Amino acid sequence: MLHSALINVMVKAARRAGRSLKRDLGEIENLQVSMKGPANFVTAADKRAEQMLYDDLLKARPGYGFIGEEGGTREGTDKSNTWIVDPLDGTTNFLHGIPQFAISIGLQREGVMFAGVIYNPANDELYIAERGKGAFLNDQRLRVAGRKKLDECVIACGLPHIGRGDHELSRREMTELQPKVAGLRRFGAASLDLAFVAAGRLDGYWERNLQPWDIAAGMIMVREAGGVVSGIEGGDTALATGNVVCGNEYVQTELVKVLKPLG
């Protein structure tokens, strides 16, 4: 399948960084691990992958800005375009040898998410999306699931861990939603949760206290697959607030109805 030059740049960078992560996954016990905060790890693999992504994307698009989880914001001469990158989403999974992690590359153009690539090197699943051109998994066109009733839906969520997030609010949300849905899932990598919604594997997803690099690529993935992404309060506020809810138009609306009053 032919892709745009932009998508080709993003895919090439993701695959090169992915090869490095896959090698490190095979030697997980030898990884040098430092602590950023309680249960929030950063590894040598994480930093190395971000540097590879930065180098490759800078070489291909020299003027673009870059926001990365490890390196922070690096201004570019082209103020219209900014890469938003998570070199290793699902770090805790990665450190435990759980093959649910991904490289996430989003491109924001004129303040709007324009393109996204999410790549899980453990199973070689590559998700791509470009504004107005659809979303794809390994060149297979994606559509969100069509279920309209929560009691038929499997919904993914985040769960706050030690030292992070509002545990009491999370418990209230679970209490409200558990009796209303067919199942709840917590996979531990926001970018892949969004990609799974785009692929119809999940009917919906919500999480609070995320960073832009967690959701930037996944947002356009869901939208290009026909889904709706919003803040938990409704509206296009996910990147600004770090609170996200998504699904098809029916599921997203129902989730907002349940979750908004709780926050």
C-alpha positions in Angstrom: 0.0 0.0 0.0 1.3 3.4 -0.9 1.5 6.0 1.9 2.3 9.7 1.9 5.9 10.9 2.3 5.0 12.1 5.8 3.7 8.7 6.9 6.7 7.0 5.4 9.0 9.2 7.5 7.1 8.4 10.6 6.9 4.6 9.9 10.6 4.4 9.2 11.5 6.2 12.4 9.1 4.0 14.5 10.4 0.8 13.0 14.1 1.7 13.6 13.4 2.6 17.3 11.2 -0.5 17.5 14.0 -2.8 16.6 16.1 -1.4 19.4 13.3 -1.9 21.9 12.7 -5.4 20.8 16.3 -6.3 21.4 16.1 -4.7 24.8 12.9 -6.6 25.6 14.9 -9.8 25.0 17.5 -8.8 27.6 15.1 -7.2 30.1 17.0 -8.3 33.2 20.1 -6.4 32.0 18.4 -3.0 31.5 19.7 -0.1 33.5 16.7 1.3 35.3 16.4 4.7 37.1 13.4 6.1 39.0 11.5 9.2 37.9 8.9 8.8 40.7 7.1 6.0 42.6 6.3 3.2 40.2 7.1 5.5 37.2 10.2 4.0 35.6 12.4 5.2 32.8 14.9 2.9 31.2 18.0 3.2 29.2 16.0 1.7 26.4 13.4 4.5 26.7 15.9 7.3 26.4 17.8 5.6 23.6 14.5 5.1 21.6 13.6 8.8 22.0 17.0 9.9 20.8 16.7 7.7 17.7 13.2 9.1 16.9 14.4 12.6 17.4 17.4 12.1 15.1 15.4 10.5 12.4 12.4 12.9 12.5 14.8 15.9 12.6 16.7 14.7 9.6 13.6 14.2 7.6 11.8 17.4 8.7 14.5 19.7 10.0 12.3 22.6 11.1 9.6 20.8 13.0 9.3 21.1 16.8 9.5 18.1 19.0 7.8 17.2 22.3 9.0 14.0 23.9 8.4 12.3 27.2 12.0 12.2 28.1 13.5 15.2 26.4 10.7 17.7 26.8 9.9 20.5 24.3 12.4 21.4 21.6 11.4 24.4 19.5 11.7 24.2 15.8 11.9 27.0 13.2 8.6 25.7 11.7 6.1 26.8 14.3 3.2 25.1 12.4 4.3 21.6 12.9 5.2 19.7 16.1 6.0 16.0 16.7 4.5 14.7 19.9 6.3 11.5 20.7 6.3 8.8 23.4 9.3 6.5 22.7 8.0 3.8 25.0 4.3 3.9 26.1 3.7 1.1 28.6 7.1 1.2 30.3 6.0 -0.8 33.3 4.7 -3.5 31.0 8.0 -3.4 29.1 10.0 -3.8 32.3 8.0 -6.8 33.3 8.3 -8.5 29.9 4.6 -7.9 29.0 4.4 -7.4 25.2 1.8 -4.6 25.4 3.8 -1.4 24.7 4.3 0.9 21.8 6.1 3.7 20.1 3.7 6.6 19.5 4.4 9.4 17.1 1.8 12.2 16.5 2.1 15.2 14.3 0.3 18.3 15.3 -0.2 20.9 12.5 -1.6 24.3 13.2 -2.8 23.1 16.6 -4.7 20.1 15.1 -3.7 16.4 15.2 -2.8 15.7 11.6 -1.1 12.3 11.5 -0.2 9.4 13.9 1.8 6.2 14.0 1.6 3.7 16.8 3.9 0.7 16.6 4.1 -2.3 18.9 7.4 -4.0 18.0 6.7 -7.1 20.1 4.0 -8.2 17.7 4.8 -6.0 14.7 1.4 -4.3 14.7 1.7 -0.9 13.0 -1.2 1.5 13.2 -1.2 4.6 10.9 -3.6 7.5 10.4 -3.5 10.7 8.4 -6.1 13.4 8.5 -8.8 12.7 5.9 -7.2 9.5 4.7 -8.4 6.9 7.2 -6.7 4.7 9.8 -5.0 1.4 9.1 -3.5 -1.6 10.9 -0.8 -3.2 8.8 -2.5 -1.8 5.7 -6.0 -3.1 6.8 -8.6 -0.3 7.0 -9.9 0.3 10.5 -13.4 1.1 11.7 -14.6 1.5 15.2 -17.1 -1.0 16.6 -20.7 -0.4 15.9 -22.3 -1.4 19.2 -24.7 1.2 20.6 -25.5 -0.1 24.1 -23.0 -0.1 27.0 -24.2 -3.4 28.3 -22.8 -5.0 25.1 -19.5 -3.2 25.2 -16.0 -3.9 26.5 -14.4 -0.7 27.7 -10.8 0.0 28.6 -9.7 2.3 31.4 -6.7 3.5 33.3 -6.0 2.6 36.9 -4.0 5.0 39.0 -1.0 3.5 40.8 1.1 4.4 43.8 1.9 8.0 44.0 -0.2 9.0 41.0 -3.8 9.8 40.2 -7.0 10.1 42.2 -7.6 6.6 43.6 -11.0 7.5 45.2 -12.3 9.0 41.9 -11.2 6.0 40.0 -13.1 3.7 42.4 -16.2 5.8 42.0 -15.9 5.6 38.2 -15.5 1.8 38.3 -18.4 1.4 40.7 -20.7 3.4 38.3 -19.5 1.7 35.1 -19.0 -2.0 36.1 -22.7 -2.8 36.3 -23.4 -1.0 33.0 -20.9 -2.7 30.7 -20.1 -6.2 29.4 -16.5 -5.9 30.6 -13.7 -3.6 31.8 -10.1 -3.9 30.7 -6.8 -2.3 31.8 -3.9 -2.9 29.5 -1.4 -0.3 30.6 -0.5 1.6 27.4 -2.8 4.5 26.5 -1.7 4.7 22.8 -2.6 1.0 22.3 -6.0 1.4 24.1 -6.8 4.1 21.6 -5.6 2.0 18.7 -7.7 -0.9 19.9 -10.8 1.3 19.9 -9.9 2.4 16.3 -9.6 -1.3 15.4 -12.9 -2.2 16.9 -11.2 -4.5 19.5 -12.5 -2.3 22.3 -15.8 -0.4 22.2 -14.6 2.5 24.3 -11.8 3.8 26.5 -11.4 6.5 29.2 -8.5 7.6 31.4 -7.5 10.7 33.4 -4.2 12.4 34.1 -2.5 11.6 30.8 0.2 13.6 28.9 -0.1 14.8 25.3 2.4 12.1 24.1 0.2 9.4 25.6 -2.8 10.2 23.4 -1.7 12.5 20.5 -1.3 9.7 17.8 -4.2 7.7 19.2 -6.6 10.5 19.0 -6.4 10.9 15.2 -6.4 7.1 14.9 -9.8 6.9 16.5 -11.2 9.8 14.6 -10.0 8.5 11.2 -11.6 5.2 12.1 -14.9 6.9 12.5 -14.9 7.4 16.2 -15.3 10.3 18.6 -12.6 11.5 21.0 -13.2 14.1 23.7 -12.3 15.2 27.2 -14.2 13.5 30.0 -16.0 16.8 30.3 -17.0 16.6 26.7 -15.5 18.9 23.9 -12.1 18.7 22.3 -10.2 19.1 25.5 -8.3 15.8 25.8 -4.8 17.2 24.9 -5.2 20.2 27.2 -6.7 18.4 30.2 -5.1 14.9 29.9 -8.6 13.4 30.4 -9.8 11.3 27.5 -12.9 9.3 26.5 -13.6 7.8 23.2 -15.7 5.3 21.2 -18.2 5.4 18.5 -20.6 8.4 18.8 -23.1 6.4 20.9 -20.5 4.9 23.3 -18.6 8.1 23.7 -21.8 10.0 24.6 -22.9 7.4 27.1 -19.5 7.3 28.8 -19.4 11.1 29.1 -22.9 11.0 30.7 -21.6 8.5 33.3 -18.2 10.0 34.0 -18.6 13.7 33.8 -20.7 14.1 36.9 -18.2 12.1 38.9 -15.2 14.4 38.2 
